[in-house]
Amino acid sequence: MGRRSGRLKIPNLCCREPVSVLAGPIADDRVRFMSESGSTISDDHRSAAAFRAEGAGHAGSLGSILSGCGLFVLMLSLQPFAGVPQQTAPGESTGNIVNQVGWFGLGLVFLVAMLGLAQRDVLARLGFGRWAVIFGIAAISIAQSLDPTASWRGLLLTAIVMIVVAGVLVLPRDEHGFATAAVNACLALLLLVYAMLVLAPHLVVHGAEGAEGVHAGDWLGHLAHKNFAAPVFSIVAMIGIYGWRSGLRWRGGLVIALGVLFVLNSGSKTTMGFLPLAIGVVTLARITGRPGLAVLAHVVLVALIAALTVGSVMSPELNAMLKAVIADPTFTGRDEIWKFALQRISERPWFGYGYASFWQTPAVTGFEENYEASWDIRGIGSGHNSYLDAALTFGVPGAVLAIWLLMGQPLFDYIRSRRIPENRNLVDLFAMILILMTYVGMLETFPLNRADPLWVLFAMAVLGLSLAARMRTKAP
């Protein structure tokens, strides 16, 4: 028997074509891939190009699976259905071993995956400079913290979670892969939560007992409170809209329907109002083709909402106007928290109190209880306003810079990226999330809040807009 011609070559399994939802720099219309690929058996009838395509397909599938799993965990958290967290005593550690070990492991997995699968030019455009400034502001503020060790631990966890957020965006091979991964992750979350409504409703619906008894019957899902759950499921509905526009009709439609149904049953009136506002602002850009006009409308709405929330505790005229508009001008007692926060900001306006070093610390718990107030400020976990809490944490100068980088500059990224036809569906999703969370920030606190689903979904939008302003999305 004659010997077959050709030599047996050992496949190089380490060299795979990188994958990403983003194809390459705007200045170059070509899809850029690394040239290295696995070797082939030389006497196979298939070409080397076919083997490269097959290898890239497997890598792309792995990237999309990891992206979907990562987004699912980011939305679910590592401790779902845990109920209202227990208050910690002054000086007691707030560390959580499940979060620390779990997110460290996930961060390591996604870091390795990005280095092995994502395009190098995409990784280089993740906007490290912007995030270095944001995290630098938080790091500098730790010098003011009462417990620097706890503050550093929290900031490190926030940075590790950001690795997973970045992986969700850059690991899919193309935009269709990202859309499929995102919609599937939302479907999995919705099916889990709706199943719990049937199997264990006491875990996903506010009960009548305790301090939160006034919310009895409102859906809180897998999170600790309806006011956290409603924005998350609003974003889930937005991902459904994106999926619908991307061609995933029945799955996208199902995500929209189930997400909106959850928001309606959450009882969160402000989120019910903010959701259509955010969708409407972005729809204005789609209809007119002028994203700048949508941004202008958004800025006007931000000013109006700010005037009617924190502004109402600073101006008697605005407070009188608010009383004529809504039934509860106190926003369930938040006005008293805002007044307290404003007083504390005035005491330390330049440097603040340090990252994660104000609420539930001796800076607050040392005060005597005010029996006339609706809230006991000694036990609350935040100021229920992202902008006031940023000033409390970083000082006014640091807060202004951080808020600009997180909520101002991304609007210019949106205007630039929407001029690229291939990017429009994706950046509209990120813009809806950014706009919604800017409004939600008037009533809740989330920036740099470790693995809080509100924070990580917002950070995904900010990072996505930054990438899309510099690169084109890749079609399947």
N, C-alpha and C positions, 0 to 999 in steps of 0.2 A: 504494500500500500504506500503510495507516494505521500510525502509530507506536504502539508498545506503551506503555501507561500505566505509570507507575512509574519510579523512578530507579534507576540502577545504583550500588550502594554498595560501596565497597572494603572487603573483610574486614580486620578488625584482628587480625592474626596474633599479636600480642604478648599479647593478653589471653585466657588460657585459664582454665577452671575448675581450681582447684588439686585435687590428689589426695592421699590419704593412707589408710593402713590404719586410722587412728584418726579417728573422725568428729567429735568435738567434746567440750567439757567435760562432766563428769559431771552438772553441774547442769542441763544442757540436753539433752533427748532428741532434739532435731532435728539433722539433718545440716547443718552450716554450710558454705556455699560463698560465695565472693566473687560479687558480683552482676554484675561486668563480664563481657562475653562478646563474641565476634566479631560484627561486623555481618553482615547477610545481603543477598542480592539480593532486593529487595522484591517482585518479581513471581514468585518461586518459590512453588510450591504448598505447600512445607513451611513450618512455622511457625518462628519464631525459637527457640522452645523446643527444637524438633527439632534445629536447627543447634547449639544450645548442648550438647545431649546428645551429638551426634556428636563435637563438639570435645572434650568432656570424656572421651568414650570413647577417642579417640585419645591424649589426654594420659595417661589412666589406663593404657593399654597400654604407652606409652613408659615410664611410671614403673615398672611391673612388670618390664619388660625390663631397665631399668637396675638395679633392685633385685636381680634374679636374677644379672645379670652381676657386680655388686659383691660379692655373697655368694660367688660362685664364685671370684673373684680373692682375696678375703679368706681363704678356706679353702685355696686352692692356693698362694698367695704368688706373688711375681714371679720367683722363682728355684726352681722345683720340680725335683725329682730331682737336686739338686746334691750330694747326699751329705754326709758329715761336713765341716763348715766347717774351713778351715785355721786353725791357731792363729796369732795375730799376735804379733810380737816386741814387747817393751816399747818404748813410745813410738811404735810404728807406728800409722798411722791405721786406724781401724776403719770408715771411711766406705765406702759402697757406692753407686756412681753409678747403677746400675740401680734400686735401691730409691729413691734420692733423687729422680731424675727421674721414674720411673714413678709413684710415689705422689703426687708433687706434681701431675702431670698428672691423675691420677684424682681427687685431692682437688678440683682446680679444676672438673672436669667435674661432680662430684656437688654441689659448692657452687652452681654455676649452676643445675643441675637442681632442687635444693631451693628456691632462691629463685623459680624460675619455675613450678614445678609443685605444691609442697607448700602446705598450708593454713598461713596465718600463725599461727593459734592453736595449731597443732601445733608449729611451730617455737619458739613462745614457751614451750612446756612441755617442752622438751628437757632441762631441769634444768641449765642453765648454771652455776648457783650451786654445785651439788655438784661438778661437774667442774672449776670454777675453783679450788675448795679443793684437790682432789686434785692438779691440775697445779701449783697454787701451792706445795704442800708439796714437790713434786719440784723446782720452780724454786728455792726457797729453799735446798734441799740442795746445789745446784750450787756454792754458795759454799765448800763443803768439798771439791769435786772436785779431783783432781790435774790434770785436763785439762778446764777449763770449756768450751772450744770444742766438744770432742767431746760433752760432756754436753748442751749446748744443742742441738747438731745432732740428737742422738738424741731429745730431748724434743720438738723441733719436728716430727720425723718421726712420732712417736707421736700428736701433736695432729692432724696432717694426715690420718693414717689414720682417726682418729675421725670425721672428716667423712664418709668413705665408710661407716663403720658407721652413722652417723645416717641417711644417705641410704637405706641398705638398709631401714630401718624405716619411714621416712615417705613414700617415693616411691610405693609401690603405692596404688591408688585405694581398695581395700577389703581386708578380711582374706582373702577368697578369692584376690585378686591376690597378696598376700604369700605365702600358703601355696603357691600354684602356683609362684611365683618361687623360693621356698626349696627346694621338693622338686625342681624341675627343676635347680637349681644343684647339689644333692647328687647327683642322677642323673648329671649331666655329669661331676662329679668322680669318682664311682665307676666309670663306664664308662672314663674315662681311665686310672685307676690299674689296673683289672683288665685293660685292654688292654696296659698296660706289663708286667704280670705274664707275659703271653704273648710279647710282642715283645722286651722288654728286661728280663728278670727281675733281672739284676744291679743295676739301678738302684732296684728297689723291695723287694729282699730283702737282709737283712744277710748279708754274706759272711763267710768263715772267716778272712780275713786281718786284720791290724791289731789294735788294742786292743779292738775290738768283736767280735772273732772268737767270743767266748763266746755271742753272739746269732745265730750262723749259722743261717740258715733262717727267722728271724723276719721278718715283714713290717714294713717301715718306710714303705711307700707313697712319697709324693712328698716326705716330710720327712727330716730328718737322722737321726732315731732312732726306734725303736719306741715309746719312752716318750712321745714327742711325738705320734706318729701315732695311738696307741690312743685317747687322749682326744678327738682331733679326730673320729675315725670313730665314737666313742661318741655325740658330739653329732650327727653325721650320722644315726645311727640314731634319736636322739630327734626330729630333724626329720621323719624318716619316720613316727614315731608321731603327731606333730602332723598331718602330711599325711593319714594314715589317718583320724584323728578329724575332719578337716575335709572329708571326703568324697572325697579323692583315693586311693581304695582300692588300685588295682593299683600305682600309682606309689609310694605310701607304703609298701605292703607290700614292694615290691622294694628300696626304700631301707633299710628295717629289716633285711631278710635279708642284703643285701650288706654293710651297715655292721657288723652283729653278726659276720658271717663274718670280716671283716677283723680285728676286735678279737680274736677267738678265735685267729687265726693270727699275731697280733702278738707273742704270748708275754708280754704285759704282765699279770702276775697281779694286780697291785693294781688296774689299770683294770677287769679282768674282775670284780673284786669290787665296785668303786665304782659301776659302771654299774647293776647291779640295785638297789643300795642307793638311788641317787638316784631311779630310776624308782619304787621301792617307797615312798619317802617322799612323793612327789607323789601316787601312787595312793592313799595313806592319806587325803589331803585329798579326793580325788574320791569315795572310798567313804563317808567319814564326813561330808563336807560341812563339815569343821572344819579350815581351813588352819592355825589356831593350833596344833592338835595335831600336824600335820605338822612345823611349825617347831620345836616342842618336841622331837620325835623327832630332827630334824636336829641341833639343838644338842647333844643327848646323844651322838649319833654323832661330832660334831666333837670333843667333849671326849675321847671314848674313843680316837679315831684320834690325836689330839694326844698323849695319854698314852702310846700305844704306839709313837709315832715319836720326836719330839724329847724327850718325857718320859722315854723309856727311857735316854737318855744323861745325864739329870739325876738320876735316881733309881735306885739299885740294886734296890729292890723292884720297880719297874715293869720294869726290865730282866730280872729273874728271871721275872716273869710273862710277858713277851714271849717268852722262850726256851721257855716251856712251851706257847706257842700256835702259833708259826710256826717253820719250819725255818731261816730266815735272819734272825736278829734284828738283823743289821747293815744290812739293806736294801741289799745289794750294796756295802757299804762307806760308805754315806751317814752312818753314825753318826760316823765320824771327821771328815767334813766339818762336821757339825753341832757337834761339840765345838770345832773350830777357830773356827767362826762365833760361837759363844757366847763364846769367849774374846775375840775381837775386838770384839764388842758391848760387853762389860764395860769395854773400854778407852775407847770413845767412845759412851756410852749416850745422850747428849742430842741430838747433831746428826748422828751417823753419818759416813759417808765420802763422801756425795754420790751423786747419780744416776749410775748406770752408771760408778762410779768405785771399785770394790773388786776384784772378781775379774779376773784377768789384767791387773792393774796392779802397779806397784812395791809397793803395800801388801801384796801377796801374793807376787809373784814374787821379792821380796827375801829370802824365807825360804830356808833350806837344805832340800834334799830329805830327807824322812823315809822311809828305805828300808824301815822296818817297816810303813808304812801301805799300805792297799790302793789308795789314790789319791794321786797327786802333786798336792797342792792348788794348785801353781803353774800348772797347765795347765787347770784346770776353769773352765767359763764361768759357773757359778752355784752357790749353796749347796744346790741341790736341796730348797729349802723356801721358799715364798713369804713366809712370816711372818718367818723369820730374815733373809732378804734384805731385806725391808722395813725391819727394824730396823737392819741394816748400812747401808742406803742413807739413810734419813731420820732415824735415831735412834729411840729407843723411843717418845717422845711422838708424833712425826710418823707412825710406823708404826701406832700404835694408832688414830689418827684416820683415816688412809687405809684401813686394813682395815675399820674400822667403816663408812665411806662406801661401800666396795666390796662388802662381804660381810654387814654387819649390817643397815644401813638397808634394803637391797633386800628383806629378809625381811618387813619391815613393809609395804613396797609390795606384796608378794605377798599378804599377808593382806587388805589393803584392796581390791586389784584383783580378787581372786577372789570378792568379794561381788557383783560385777557379772556377771550371767549371760553377757552377750555376750563377756566377756573371758576366760572360763575356759580354753578350749583354748589360746589364745595364751599366757596367763601360766603355764599348766602347763608349756609348753615352756621358757619363760625360767627358771622355777623349777628344772626338772630340770638345765638347764645350770649355773645358779648353784650348786646343791647339789653336782653332780658336781665342778665346778672348785674348790669349797672343799675337798673331800677331796683332789683331785689336788694342790692347793697344799701339802699336807703333804710331798710327795715331789718336786715340781718347782717351778720359779720361772717366773712368767709376767706378773705385774702391770706395766703400763706398759712392756712390752717391745716397743716399736716396732710392727712389723707381724707379730709372731708370731701364727700362727693361734689358738693357745691363748688369748692375750690378747684378740684382737679378737672371738672368739666369746663369751668371757666378758663383755667390755664390751658387746656387743650385748644380752646377757641383762640386765645391770644397767640399761642405758638403756631397754630395752623394758619392764621392770617399773616403772621410774619414770614412763614415759609412760602405761602402762596403769592406774596408780594414780590418774591425773588425768583420763583420757579413756576414752571407750567405743570399742571396735573397731567398724568400720563393716561391716555385712553387705552382700553384693553387691546 
